[in-house]
Amino acid sequence: MYIYPKKYDCIVVGGGHAGCEAALICARLNLNTLLITISVETIGAMSCNPAIGGLAKGHLVREVDIFGGEMARNIDDTGLQFKILNKSKGPAVWSSRAQADMPAYRLRMKHVLEHQEHLDVKQANVDEIVVEDGKIKGVITHIGNEFLCDALIIASGTFLKGKIFIGLNEFRAGRAWEPPSDKLSESLAKAGLVIGRLKTGTTPRLDARTIDFDALEPQMGDDEPIPFSFKTENFNPPNYPCYLTYTNKKTHKVIQSNLDKSPLYSGMIHGIGTRYCPSIEDKVVKFPDRERHQIFLEPQDANSNEIYADGLNTSLDYEVQVAYLRTIRGLENVEIIRPGYAIEYDFVNPIQLKHTLETKKIRGLFLAGQINGTSGYEEAAAQGMVAGINASSYLLGKSPFILGRDEAYTGVMIDDLVTKGVKEPYRIFTSRAEYRLLLREDNTHLRLAEKSYKYGLLDKVLYEKIQEHIIKLNETINHLSKTFAMPTIEFNKKLESIKTTPIKTKTSLSKLLARPEVDYKSLQTIVSGLPQLDKTIAQQVEIEVKYEGYINLQKIQIDKFKKMEDIVIPDDFNYDTVAGLSAEIKTRLKEVMPKTLGQATRIPGMTPVAIQIISIFLHKKNVQPKPA
């Protein structure tokens, strides 16, 4: 065996979205870092859909950005279309989404990694982890090379014993026609981690030359697009169209009559798939009364004819894919460039991780991305960011980097993973966040700048710029609350000119702005002396004023939440000594080993009585709340 002479501070296994962010964070914190990937050519590759962001996912991208990650800048530079989703609803659920030029996205990310100081990139397949005395020591590759390190981040995606299914055909692969990692999960199991099996899928890629776009509904991006990164300036991206079409009864009949050729329904696939992104055959079987299902046709890049058929995830036979596609409007003569497929792969149940994403069993071993049972580029990137920061903190002797449920969507996701575990691929949603009105996309950099600066991930110039933004925001809100309008005939005419009702009593400008039909710009036209604000700050002023009551209510809820989170449960706490807890509750508690009483409340199956018993027991043991 060849032991590589250079010892690394941190090694990252996997060059997907989690691995890229983890490696960049470690290197940017001046740690000697090595990224090992099965294929250097596919660093940063988008395995499935050609898009970044989406509902709640856009929040994660912005959180990665404020903590020094690359995904936001990467999509800003390579996007084909940008759009804010849910704009007709409240700001808590506004989410950014961008169509990506897939090759350009991959190549830019590869370029960034290859030119990052303190970061080496090597191509290999990692077969084993090296552990001594419960602590990580390095990895061994498929050709017998050993690389030494003090911290290891595994971000293996769907490559652990990956198996692809197209109809009744199956073959080993980590991604279409790319080799899997067959031995690494065995090494993890040998080290004491419990391994499970999950499944996901992708859609057929279609030839644009064979699609009748004139028969379809074009879907354009926003006329005034907003970048993902708060660092992006002079943003003027292209606006490529997507197209909408639908399945129909003929489509469903073709699928129903060929379910015997589906590995999903023939028992070949054993991994559990996600409810939130079902295959087209699943949709047809489980929703038989639906007359149609939406299909979103998306360009994969600016220079090819490949079209991604979002909504048609499938593992059906190639012949069946051709047949059902040609029943769909606009696709009557379509040709497939690449077939859709299902992929089954190993994962590590994240209940075995700390909130830092370090494994409980092995010190210095961190896991990020789909290996933790999640689904999606954005979920992976956010975990990569957290694993990278915590691996760095572990090596540098700094305090752990933990985001709370009240701080970030990333905090919500990780708390869900390590507290509840995973029974199907996990996907983030706005509904998972209890305090989503405070965790909006637009205020990401404002609420998280302090923490990012503390961990050395935000430079002083940008930090001070954000602080100026916060001061301007607060000063404007304060000015509006302390400035009053009088119910004069002249002023009421001005109110009518901006299509809002007259006032009868002395009224603050903040109460006027709180009206649904009044925005900051229109208020400026009738009130002199209001501060001049850029669009971003003006929008935040409007949100803070219009939703003040709801925001204050959520702040009160957070205060109550923190009281439970502040009650720390000692690491060596013995639940077997607590009288009154059922055997089932004790088993769940010992499996998760919650850090706080608040986390214990979120364990599935936990009862209010059990929480009360633990609380009383802690009080008797004189366990003090952690300092603020």
Summary of the structure (lengths in Angstrom):
residues: 628
radius of gyration: 26.2
end to end distance: 50.9
largest distance: 89.7
contacts: 2190
relative contact order: 0.12
helix: 39%
strand: 20%
